[in-house]
Amino acid sequence: MLVSNAGDVRPLRAESDPAEFARQLQVNLLGAQALVHHLVPGMHSRRRGDVVFITSEVARDPRPHMAAYVASKAGLEAYAARWRWRARGQGCAGIVRPGPVSTEQGSTWDVDSIETVMSDWQRWGLMRHGSTLRPSRWPRPCTRWCRCRGARWAVLEIQPEAPVEADR
């Protein structure tokens, strides 16, 4: 099983510096293609192998300040959809689209960037609640998904549950 889970996100607008925009495309999209190029031919020679592309909910629901991340993850979904046809009969190839996950992504952003991004997301109604997925919780569905022989899952989306409010 190959899980392509590269991710780089920095707050960028569509008109941002092309070099910084390209950097995110390099990591998030072209990095996945490089993995496929190097590892999947061996899977095909064995006539078995599963490829899971980790994208993001932003591929479906773009967010402000995420232009390069959105473009790279949407591109990765298109690439994965095309790759799925190549994998038919030899393994699974699909997309896992997690919602917000508590990772180190964004931890290097400066405070002003964080405040601007979060403020805009809240203003546009993109902050559903304060909960995020824990990294240890969502890989398990990925491995179960790949064990599903005789059926083909194209996209698995995983979202965090809202916190339960105590009775008042």
TORTORBA-222347 format. One record per residue: residue in three letters; x, y, z of N, C-alpha, C in turn. Coordinates in steps of 0.02 Angstrom, whole numbers, padded with zeros to 5 digits, always signed. Layout:
<atoms>
ALAXYZXYZXYZ...
</atoms>
This chain:
<atoms>
MET+00042-00059+00000+00000+00000+00000+00045+00062+00000LEU+00028+00108-00042+00062+00172-00045+00013+00225-00022VAL+00031+00263+00029-00010+00319+00051+00029+00383+00037SER+00002+00423-00007+00033+00487-00024+00001+00540+00020ASN+00039+00563+00069+00011+00608+00119+00054+00672+00126ALA+00085+00693+00073+00125+00754+00076+00079+00814+00085GLY+00103+00862+00122+00062+00922+00131+00103+00981+00152ASP+00094+01035+00116+00125+01099+00134+00072+01151+00124VAL+00059+01190+00174+00008+01243+00168+00034+01306+00200ARG+00028+01359+00163+00044+01426+00187-00011+01471+00162PRO-00028+01522+00200-00081+01567+00177-00059+01606+00115LEU-00087+01588+00058-00071+01622-00005-00136+01639-00042ARG-00136+01696-00072-00191+01716-00116-00173+01699-00188ALA-00221+01702-00232-00209+01685-00302-00155+01728-00334GLU-00149+01790-00310-00099+01835-00340-00032+01835-00303SER-00022+01786-00260+00040+01782-00221+00101+01767-00264ASP+00159+01771-00233+00222+01758-00266+00221+01691-00303PRO+00235+01690-00368+00233+01627-00407+00280+01573-00380ALA+00338+01593-00354+00385+01543-00328+00356+01508-00267GLU+00324+01545-00223+00294+01515-00163+00234+01472-00182PHE+00195+01495-00231+00138+01457-00257+00164+01390-00285ALA+00216+01393-00325+00245+01334-00357+00272+01285-00305ARG+00298+01311-00250+00326+01268-00197+00272+01222-00170GLN+00212+01250-00157+00158+01208-00132+00134+01158-00184LEU+00132+01178-00247+00114+01130-00300+00166+01074-00303GLN+00229+01091-00295+00283+01042-00297+00274+00989-00243VAL+00261+01011-00182+00254+00964-00127+00189+00925-00132ASN+00133+00960-00140+00067+00928-00134+00045+00888-00195LEU+00064+00909-00254+00042+00876-00315+00099+00837-00349LEU+00152+00871-00363+00207+00839-00399+00243+00788-00356GLY+00243+00797-00291+00272+00747-00246+00234+00681-00250ALA+00168+00685-00253+00128+00624-00260+00142+00589-00326GLN+00148+00628-00379+00162+00599-00445+00231+00564-00444ALA+00279+00594-00410+00346+00564-00405+00343+00497-00368LEU+00304+00494-00314+00296+00430-00278+00267+00376-00324VAL+00214+00395-00360+00182+00347-00406+00233+00324-00458HIS+00270+00371-00486+00320+00354-00537+00371+00303-00512HIS+00393+00311-00451+00446+00268-00424+00421+00203-00394LEU+00361+00202-00365+00340+00144-00327+00286+00101-00359VAL+00243+00131-00398+00186+00094-00425+00204+00043-00479PRO+00254+00055-00521+00271+00003-00570+00285-00066-00538GLY+00316-00067-00480+00327-00130-00446+00261-00162-00423MET+00215-00120-00402+00149-00146-00382+00115-00178-00443HIS+00120-00145-00499+00087-00172-00559+00121-00236-00583SER+00186-00240-00576+00220-00302-00597+00199-00361-00552ARG+00180-00346-00489+00155-00398-00444+00080-00408-00451ARG+00048-00365-00491-00024-00364-00503-00064-00354-00439ARG-00035-00316-00393-00070-00300-00331-00038-00239-00299GLY-00079-00195-00275-00054-00137-00239-00108-00084-00235ASP-00112-00052-00178-00161-00001-00167-00127+00067-00160VAL-00157+00118-00188-00131+00186-00183-00185+00230-00153VAL-00169+00263-00099-00215+00309-00066-00185+00379-00071PHE-00222+00424-00100-00201+00494-00106-00238+00534-00052ILE-00201+00564-00006-00231+00606+00045-00237+00676+00017THR-00298+00700+00011-00309+00768-00015-00333+00811+00043SER-00386+00847+00034-00412+00892+00086-00483+00912+00068GLU-00522+00929+00119-00589+00954+00106-00588+01017+00064VAL-00532+01053+00063-00528+01115+00024-00530+01102-00051ALA-00516+01041-00072-00521+01024-00143-00593+01030-00166ARG-00640+01016-00121-00712+01021-00136-00740+01088-00115ASP-00718+01113-00058-00743+01176-00030-00684+01223-00018PRO-00662+01260-00070-00603+01304-00062-00612+01355-00007ARG-00557+01373+00024-00557+01422+00078-00514+01482+00058PRO-00531+01540+00083-00489+01599+00071-00418+01589+00099HIS-00370+01619+00068-00300+01618+00089-00266+01551+00076MET-00297+01508+00039-00270+01441+00027-00264+01427-00048ALA-00251+01477-00089-00253+01469-00162-00208+01413-00187ALA-00145+01412-00166-00099+01361-00190-00117+01292-00161TYR-00136+01290-00099-00155+01226-00068-00218+01198-00102VAL-00267+01241-00113-00328+01220-00147-00312+01194-00218ALA-00273+01232-00255-00255+01212-00323-00218+01145-00323SER-00172+01137-00277-00132+01075-00275-00175+01015-00255LYS-00218+01023-00206-00259+00967-00183-00314+00951-00233ALA-00342+01001-00266-00392+00988-00319-00358+00953-00378GLY-00297+00975-00395-00259+00942-00447-00243+00870-00429LEU-00227+00858-00366-00213+00790-00343-00275+00746-00349GLU-00333+00774-00334-00395+00735-00342-00407+00717-00415ALA-00394+00763-00460-00402+00749-00531-00352+00695-00553TYR-00291+00701-00530-00239+00651-00546-00259+00582-00518ALA-00283+00581-00456-00303+00518-00425-00362+00486-00462ALA-00409+00527-00484-00467+00501-00521-00444+00469-00586ARG-00396+00499-00619-00370+00470-00680-00329+00407-00664TRP-00291+00410-00611-00250+00352-00592-00294+00292-00575ARG-00353+00304-00548-00399+00250-00530-00413+00205-00589TRP-00418+00234-00649-00431+00193-00709-00371+00148-00724ARG-00312+00173-00712-00251+00133-00725-00246+00075-00677ALA-00270+00082-00616-00264+00032-00564-00317-00022-00567ARG-00367-00013-00608-00423-00061-00610-00399-00133-00619GLY-00424-00176-00576-00407-00247-00580-00340-00264-00547GLN-00303-00214-00526-00237-00228-00496-00231-00200-00426GLY-00282-00167-00402-00279-00138-00335-00326-00079-00331CYS-00329-00051-00273-00370+00008-00261-00329+00071-00272ALA-00362+00122-00295-00332+00188-00299-00387+00237-00283GLY-00379+00274-00231-00433+00319-00212-00409+00378-00171ILE-00457+00417-00151-00445+00480-00117-00472+00476-00046VAL-00433+00497+00001-00457+00509+00069-00453+00584+00080ARG-00510+00613+00096-00515+00686+00102-00532+00704+00174PRO-00480+00715+00215-00494+00733+00285-00513+00807+00291GLY-00554+00819+00341-00568+00888+00360-00510+00913+00402PRO-00522+00962+00445-00468+00990+00486-00435+00938+00531VAL-00369+00934+00527-00331+00887+00567-00280+00926+00608SER-00271+00906+00671-00221+00938+00714-00152+00912+00696THR-00117+00948+00654-00049+00929+00635-00004+00990+00644GLU+00057+00985+00623+00103+01041+00627+00093+01092+00571GLN+00051+01075+00522+00038+01123+00469+00010+01187+00499GLY+00037+01242+00477+00016+01307+00503+00054+01329+00565SER+00093+01284+00595+00129+01301+00657+00186+01351+00645THR+00206+01359+00583+00260+01406+00568+00234+01473+00543TRP+00168+01480+00539+00139+01543+00517+00149+01596+00571ASP+00157+01658+00550+00162+01712+00599+00092+01727+00627VAL+00090+01758+00684+00027+01771+00720-00021+01812+00677ASP+00004+01863+00642-00041+01904+00600-00075+01862+00546SER-00038+01816+00515-00067+01773+00464-00121+01728+00493ILE-00107+01699+00550-00156+01655+00583-00219+01694+00599GLU-00212+01753+00627-00271+01793+00645-00310+01813+00584THR-00277+01832+00530-00311+01852+00469-00349+01793+00439VAL-00315+01736+00433-00347+01677+00403-00407+01655+00445MET-00398+01647+00510-00452+01623+00553-00511+01673+00554SER-00496+01736+00555-00548+01787+00554-00589+01783+00490ASP-00555+01777+00433-00591+01772+00369-00631+01707+00364TRP-00603+01652+00388-00640+01589+00386-00703+01594+00428GLN-00696+01625+00486-00755+01632+00530-00806+01678+00497ARG-00783+01733+00468-00828+01781+00436-00867+01749+00378TRP-00835+01703+00342-00866+01670+00285-00903+01606+00305GLY-00908+01592+00370-00944+01534+00393-00908+01468+00382LEU-00843+01470+00378-00804+01409+00364-00778+01375+00426MET-00790+01404+00483-00770+01372+00547-00832+01340+00577ARG-00840+01275+00565-00900+01241+00589-00903+01237+00665HIS-00846+01220+00693-00839+01215+00766-00764+01210+00780GLY-00746+01209+00842-00675+01210+00859-00639+01143+00858SER-00675+01089+00843-00643+01024+00846-00605+01008+00781THR-00553+00968+00789-00515+00943+00732-00505+00868+00740LEU-00486+00836+00686-00469+00765+00689-00401+00757+00722ARG-00394+00706+00762-00328+00689+00788-00293+00645+00736PRO-00230+00657+00722-00195+00617+00672-00199+00542+00683SER-00202+00521+00745-00203+00449+00760-00271+00417+00744ARG-00323+00456+00733-00390+00429+00725-00409+00413+00653TRP-00385+00451+00606-00412+00442+00539-00374+00395+00492PRO-00312+00374+00506-00281+00326+00460-00314+00257+00460ARG-00345+00237+00516-00376+00172+00519-00429+00161+00464PRO-00473+00209+00451-00520+00200+00396-00485+00191+00328CYS-00427+00222+00320-00390+00215+00256-00370+00142+00245THR-00344+00109+00296-00322+00040+00286-00381-00007+00279ARG-00435+00006+00313-00494-00036+00304-00522-00028+00234TRP-00520+00032+00209-00545+00047+00142-00507+00007+00090CYS-00442+00001+00097-00403-00035+00047-00414-00110+00051ARG-00437-00135+00106-00449-00207+00113-00515-00228+00082CYS-00553-00181+00058-00620-00195+00031-00614-00221-00041ARG-00605-00285-00049-00598-00315-00115-00666-00327-00146GLY-00670-00319-00210-00733-00329-00245-00777-00268-00248ALA-00754-00214-00217-00790-00151-00218-00739-00096-00227ARG-00761-00040-00252-00714+00015-00265-00741+00078-00233TRP-00703+00106-00187-00720+00169-00156-00680+00222-00192ALA-00712+00273-00214-00677+00327-00249-00652+00379-00200VAL-00696+00400-00154-00679+00454-00107-00706+00436-00038LEU-00662+00444+00011-00682+00436+00080-00669+00502+00115GLU-00721+00535+00139-00713+00598+00173-00723+00587+00248ILE-00677+00615+00287-00678+00607+00360-00680+00676+00391GLN-00730+00688+00433-00738+00753+00466-00738+00744+00541PRO-00715+00795+00577-00717+00791+00650-00789+00801+00675GLU-00803+00770+00731-00868+00780+00763-00866+00845+00802ALA-00923+00877+00805-00929+00937+00847-00927+00915+00920PRO-00898+00956+00963-00898+00938+01034-00969+00936+01062VAL-00980+00892+01109-01045+00887+01141-01048+00939+01196GLU-01099+00980+01193-01106+01033+01245-01141+01003+01306ALA-01117+01024+01363-01147+01001+01425-01217+01032+01433ASP-01261+00995+01467-01328+01023+01480-01321+01085+01522ARG-01362+01134+01506-01359+01197+01543-01410+01199+01598
</atoms>
